[in-house]
């Protein structure tokens, strides 16, 4: 089974489980898929977010050069994610509204992060608001004893 991230024309995101890509495309072509939120049958596949798992304990030496490169990449992603978490205020789904208010001087400028739809991102681009999308690592919380 393969899991694909899907989206309807109204920006509702969901996932579906399929035998393979051909199965997904066949179901989309026949109109067999519908959005679980609104019932729309205009469904598209979206790039999936990704997860990274550390394969060894922090600080342990890498066994080979490829593992060392992976460890360095993971460390860089951790550093970027930590910086975004610490230095950027999370405005959630209000990202585009807050960005526009700052752009037009209605509120003081500050570092923000949040969630936006494709339409909101297009509006920000048209208004000349500079932004970028970046992944954030999700930290595993310790299991209570």
N, C-alpha and C positions, 0 to 999 in steps of 0.2 A: 504494500500500500504506500501511496505517496500523498503527502499533505500539501495542498496549494493554498496560498492566500488569494482570496477573491474579493471583488468589489462590484457593487451595482452602480448604475448611473447616478444615484443619489448619494454616493460616497459612503454607503454602509459597507464596512469591511467585515469579512467572515472567512472561515476556512472550510475546505472540503477535502474529503478523503477519496482517492481514486486509485484504480489499478495502475495507471500510468498516465503520461501526458495525453496519449491518444484517446484514452477513456474520457478525460476532462474535456478535450476539444470536441469529441463526439457528443457529449451531453450538452455542451454549450450550443453546438450547431443545431441540435434537435429542439432546443428551448426547454430542456428537462430541468435545468437548474433555476432556482429562484432565490431571491434574497430572503433570509429568515426574518428580517425586520419589516420590509415593505412589500415583499412579494414580487418585486421587479424581476423580469427574466433577462434583462440586458446585463449579462455578467461578463467580467473580464478578469483575467489572471493578473496578479500584481507581484512584483518582486517580494520575496520573503525576507523578513528580518533574519538575522543570523545570531547564533549563540556561540560563544567560545567557552571551552572548559580547559582549565589548567590541568595538564597531565602529570605534573610533578609538584612537589612541595616548594613554596617560595624559598629562594636562596639555595636550593639544591643545584649542583652543577649539571649542566646539560651533557648528555651522552655523546652527541655529535653536533657538527656545525649547523645542520638543519634545525635540530631541536633548539640550539642556542639562538638562532634567528627567530624562531617561533616565540621563544621566551622573551626576546627583546621586543618583538611586535606586541605581545600581550602586555608587557610592562608599559609600552608607549600608550596603548589603548587605555590602560588603567589610569595613567597620568592625565590624559585628556579628559576621561570621564570624571575623574576626581575634580579637576579644575572646573568643568562645567557644573558639577554638583555644588561645589563650594562658592563659586564666584558669579553664578548666574541665577537670578530669582526665577523660580518655577511659576509661570503664569497659566499653566495648563492649557485648556482650549481657548483661552482668551489671548493667545499669542498675537494673532494678526491685529486685533483691535488695539492692544497695548503698543505694538510696533508702530501702527499708524498714528496713535496719539503722540508718541515720542517724535516721530518723523515731522509732524506739524507743530511741535512745540507746546502741545496742550499739557503735557506732563514732562518732568525732568527726564533726561536720557539716563539709562542704566542698562546693565547687562541683564538680558532676560532669555529664558528658554521656555519652550512649550510645544504645543501640538497645533497643527494647521492642516486644513484640507487643501487639495490641489487648487481649487477655485480661489481660496484665500491667498495662497502663494502667488498665483497669477496676478491678483489684485495688488499685492505688495510689490511685485516686479513692475507693474504698470505705474505705480505711484513713486517708483524710484527708491524703495526701501531696500537696503542691503541686508541680506540674511543668508545663512547657510544651514544645511541639514547635517546633523552628525549623530552617529549612534552613541548610546550611553550604555555602559555595562551595568548590569543589575547584580548587586552584591548578594551573596548567599547569607542569610541571617543564621546565626548560630541556633542550633536546636536546643530548646530548654532541657535541662537535665532532670 
